[in-house]
Amino acid sequence: MDSESSIYGDRWAEIYDEVHHELSDPAHVDPIVDVLVELTGGGRALELGIGTGRIALPLASRGVEVHGIDASRAMVEQLRKKPGGAAIPVVLGDFSDVGVKGEYSLIFVVFNTFFGLFTQEAQVRCFQNVARHLVNKGVFLIEAFVPDPTRFDRGQNISAQSVDTDRCRIGVERHDPVHQIVNSCHLFLSADELKLMPVKVRYAWPAELDLMARLAGMRLRHRWSDWSGSSFTASSARHISLYELHSDLCTL
């Protein structure tokens, strides 16, 4: 397992659900799960980067057989502590290699987690391996941000992400536009504590993802700007992209 691919989860595992508490809010999760249940069509689902199970657990509670893969043992341990978490099969490893057996009606990766693969080669390899594990008419779903280089001034960005009377969170980022890498550090500051939490992503443009899909013998079925299925436009900050196998496309 690539140690770099697990460092995010290992560092964040204990506070991930607390920091991203809004991601476990039913108002946020339910629309996502509604879409995923429909896409499975009664089949099995595989989540890449399953983490603490914020999507996998409610999806499983709706009767879907959910499997997962994650690079971080610490994240999976948090999943196991939750009701129903021990019942979900999880493979530890870099999900660019999708080290699982069998086929799935739906393979999905949400909340920018696909960008946790740090090279274009790894991202292409992920598409190719996903294609090998999809059933006929199965779907590969990616939720991710649309890159916005204008956020950076001279390749840098500093933002106050939260400020309270006794605690604040500051984000510091450096942008490498050549390799499409953003290295970030989130600083959690209080009177008696300082935590430095790393985040690294290798972003890809939607059109680049579409080309990766073609290399893997897949094509874009739909692209939405949100989970309600709104049209994707030039002003969309996020996208949900659905890919399907297409036998007329050649693979490498």
N, C-alpha and C positions, 0 to 999 in steps of 0.2 A: 504494500500500500504506500502511495506517495505521502510522505510525512507532511509536505506543504499543503496537500489537499485536506488534511484533517485538522490543521492548526486552528482554523476558524471555529469549528464545532467544539474542539477541546477547550478553547479559551472561553467561549460564550455559553457553553451548555448550562451552567448553573443559573445564569441570569437571563437566558434568552427569552423565556416566557414572560418574565417580569418586564424586561425592556420593551418587548414587542407585544404587550398585553392586548393591544387592539386587534392583533391578528388572531386571537382566540375568541373575540367577541362574536356571538352568533350572528349579529347583523352583518359582519364581514365574512364569516365562514359559510353561512348557510347558502348564499347565492353561488359560491364556488362549488360546494358539495352538490347542489342541485344540478349544475352543469355536468359535473364528473359522473354522477349516477346515470344521467341520460346517455353519456358517451360510452359507458361500459356496456350498455345493452344487455345486461345480465351476465356479462363475462367478468374476468378477473382484471384487477388494476395493479400497476406497479408504480410506486412513487420513487423518483430519483431524488436523493437528498431528503429522506423522510424526516430527519431531525427528531424533534420532540413529539411529533405526531399531531400537530395542530390541524392538519387536513386529513391524515390517514385515519385517525380515531373516529371523527364524526362520519367519515365515509364508510368505515367498517360498521358503524352503528346503524347505517341504512341498509345493511344486508349485503354489501359488496365485499368480496374476498380481496383483501388488500395485502400486497407484499411491498417490501421496501429495500432500498440500498442506501447506505450512508458511509462516508469515510471516517466519521468520528464515533468512537466507542462511547465517549462521554455523552454525546447527544442521544444515542440509542439507550443508554442507561436511564436518561430522563424519561424517554418514552416508556420504558419497562415499568417505571414507578406509577404510571397512570392507569386507571381502570381500563382494562381491555388491552393495554400495551403489550403485555406478555404474550398475547395470542397472535400478534402480527409477525410473520416471518420476515426477518431482516438479514441481509447479507452485508457484511462489513467490507468496504472496498471503494475504490475510485469508480464513480458511476460512469465514467467514459468507457469502461470495459463491461458494464452491465453484467456482472458475474452472477447471473441467475439461470435457472433451468425453466424450460417451458415457454409458452406463448401467452400473450395478454391482449385483451380487447382495447385496453387503454394503458399507455405509459405516459406519465406526466411529471413535469418539474415546474414548480411555481416559485413566486417571490424572488425572482432574479437568480435562483440557485444554479441555473445552467451556466451562468457567468463565473461560477466557482471553478470551472475548468480553465486553466490559465494560458492555454495556447490554442491557436486555430486548429492545429492538428488534433488535439484532444477533443475539441468540440465536433470536428468532422467524424472522428472515431466514435463518438457517442451516438451521432445520428446513424452511422452504419450498424452499430450493435443494436440499437433500438429497432431498426428495420428487421433484424434477424429474429426479434422476439415479439413482433406484432402478428396477430392473426390477420387473415384476409379481411379487409375493410376495417381493420383496427386503426386507432388514432394515437399520434404522438402530440401531446399538448405542451406548449411552452408559454409561461407567463413571464414577462420581463419588461424592463424599462426601455424606452427609446433613448439612445445616447444623445446627450446635449453638451457638446464641447464648450458652448458659451458660458457654462457654469464656472469655467476656470479662467483665472487671470494669471498670465505667465505660467500656466501649467499648475496652478495651485488654487485651493479653495479652503476657507475657514468659515465655519458656521456655528452659531449657538443653537443647538438642537432643542434644548430645554433649559429653562432657568427658573429655579425656585429659590425660596429664601435661604435654604441651607444646603442646596445641591444644584449642580449644573452639569450639563453634558455638552461637550464641544467636539465637533468633527473637523479633522484636519486631513486634507487630501492632496495627493500629487498625481498628475495626469501625464501618462506617456502615450501621445497620440500615434506614435509609430507602431507600437505593439498593442495599442488599444487597452492598456492596463491602467487601472486606477488603484493606487495603494492608499488606504485610509487608516486612520487611528482615531478611535472614539475615546475621549478622555472623560471619565466620570470623576467629578471633583466635589468634595465636601470638606468640612472642617477636620475630619479625622481619617479621610480616605482618598486615595488616588488610584484609579484603575486605568490601565491602558489596554484597549481592546482592538486588535487588528482586524481589518477587512481588506481583502484583495479581490478584484474582479477583472476579468478579461471580457469587455463588452463586445457585442456584435450587432451590426445593423440588421434590421428586418430582411433587407434584400440579401445580405450575406448568409443569414440563416436559411433563406429559401434556396440558395445555391448549395449549401451543405446538404439540404434535404434532397436535391436532385442528384448529388453525388452518391447518396445512399439509396436511390431508387424510390424516393418519395416526392410528393408534390403538396403544395399548399391547398388545403380545402377551404379554410376560412381564416380571416384575421379580424379580430374585434379590438376595440379600445377599452372595453370593460367586460365584466362578467354578465352583464345584461344583454350583450350582443350588439352594442352600439357600433356604428361604422367606424373603421379606422381611417383617420384623416392625417393631413400634414401637421396638425396641431396636437395630435394624440401624444401623451407623455408615456403611455404604457401600451402594451399589446398582449393579446392572448392569441397565439397562432396554433392552428390545428393542421397537422400533416398526416397524409395517408399514403400507403403503398401504391405505386403506380408501375405496372409491369412494362410500360412502353419506355420508361426511362432506364438508361444504362447505369450500372453501378461500377465502382472501382474496387 
